[in-house]
Amino acid sequence: MATVLVTGATSGPGGPLVERLRAAGHDVRALSRTPGEGRVVGDLSTGTGLDAALAGATVVVHLATNRKKDLPDTERLLVASREAGVGHVIFLSIVGVDDIPYFYYRDKVANEHAIAASGIPYTILRATQFHSFPGEILGMLGGRLFLRGLKVQPIGVVDVATRLAELATGTPAGRVADIGGPEILETRDILSRLQRAGRAQQRVLSMGLPGKTFAAFKAGHHLAGLPGYGTQTFDEWLASGASK
Ligand SMILES: NC(=O)c1ccc[n+]([C@@H]2O[C@H](COP(=O)([O-])OP(=O)(O)OC[C@H]3O[C@@H](n4cnc5c(N)ncnc54)[C@H](OP(=O)(O)O)[C@@H]3O)[C@@H](O)[C@H]2O)c1
């Protein structure tokens, strides 16, 4: 049985991953900055609690993100993991990060490189956007604006967690095949599904954006292609009432 530190244990895929690993009998340290049942407290931005969380850990699954610039936190985690003798680091990245000129994606690529260069055996998995992501974008645009003319291949965090659990209990594999959801949908279609589910206002203006980043999304670099790995559809996720 493995001793696994999961960073970002409270993130979308973090919760279901911790559940799956514990159900399989593994010893899981679920890292969070906030105390709670079944959690270990630690902060990647300061390093507080990291050594204790890593003592005796054999595997690290790194899901934590501050959604801005994660590289310094990842480097801190890698140094501490090396010192603790961790034998496998698994990192969750995003499909298309090297083809889409977006600041968060550039940072993801830098994180991937740091992991590959760390000397710790590793596995990197890239996934498409989670089902919650279109709604988050809508929220970021004030709930009144959405993006037109894009396709998305949303994946359930439960499916991402299933793949991560498999990787965490396997041998280090380097970069593995990208995963995506079971369907590719137009943003227009996503919006009407969100509206029908009462998760978006009825009056939303859809628009395209100028610039290379939007063009790269329009070109579909963030899609993994069909058939996808995930089985949970967007409608099933909506019906589940989940927010992540
Ligand atoms: N969202 C997507 O569509 C998508 C798609 C593909 C891949 N991903 C990747 O999947 C991962 C999870 O994404 P998400 O959107 O589900 O994340 P999220 O909901 O924003 O959660 C962020 C997580 O990071 C932890 N965290 C943040 N700052 C931390 C710090 N200083 N120290 C320790 N933990 C910290 C938070 O833990 P506490 O708040 O409990 O401390 C939380 O568990 C990320 O690596 C992301 O890039 C996301």
The ligand as a Gaussian input file, in Angstrom:
#p B3LYP/6-31G(d) Opt

LIG

0 1
 N      -10.328000      23.779000     -13.768000
 C      -10.088000      23.121000     -14.908000
 O      -10.890000      23.162000     -15.851000
 C       -8.808000      22.304000     -15.054000
 C       -8.593000      21.530000     -16.213000
 C       -7.448000      20.733000     -16.299000
 C       -6.533000      20.715000     -15.253000
 N       -6.752000      21.503000     -14.157000
 C       -5.797000      21.448000     -13.055000
 O       -6.399000      20.699000     -12.001000
 C       -5.895000      21.166000     -10.739000
 C       -7.062000      21.512000      -9.819000
 O       -7.785000      22.560000     -10.437000
 P       -9.140000      23.128000      -9.804000
 O       -9.667000      24.126000     -10.772000
 O      -10.016000      22.016000      -9.361000
 O       -8.535000      23.893000      -8.532000
 P       -9.249000      24.814000      -7.446000
 O      -10.674000      24.399000      -7.291000
 O       -8.922000      26.233000      -7.738000
 O       -8.505000      24.393000      -6.096000
 C       -7.201000      24.839000      -5.835000
 C       -6.577000      23.896000      -4.831000
 O       -5.234000      24.317000      -4.572000
 C       -5.040000      24.377000      -3.170000
 N       -4.096000      25.457000      -2.893000
 C       -4.089000      26.722000      -3.414000
 N       -3.073000      27.428000      -2.911000
 C       -2.410000      26.594000      -2.053000
 C       -1.266000      26.751000      -1.226000
 N       -0.583000      27.908000      -1.160000
 N       -0.864000      25.692000      -0.481000
 C       -1.545000      24.522000      -0.516000
 N       -2.630000      24.302000      -1.293000
 C       -3.060000      25.342000      -2.048000
 C       -6.412000      24.650000      -2.569000
 O       -6.422000      24.104000      -1.275000
 P       -7.002000      24.854000       0.044000
 O       -7.772000      26.067000      -0.431000
 O       -7.863000      23.817000       0.682000
 O       -5.795000      25.187000       0.829000
 C       -7.319000      23.847000      -3.499000
 O       -7.393000      22.487000      -3.089000
 C       -4.987000      22.362000     -11.069000
 O       -3.665000      21.920000     -11.139000
 C       -5.469000      22.798000     -12.447000
 O       -4.497000      23.490000     -13.194000
 C       -7.866000      22.279000     -14.022000

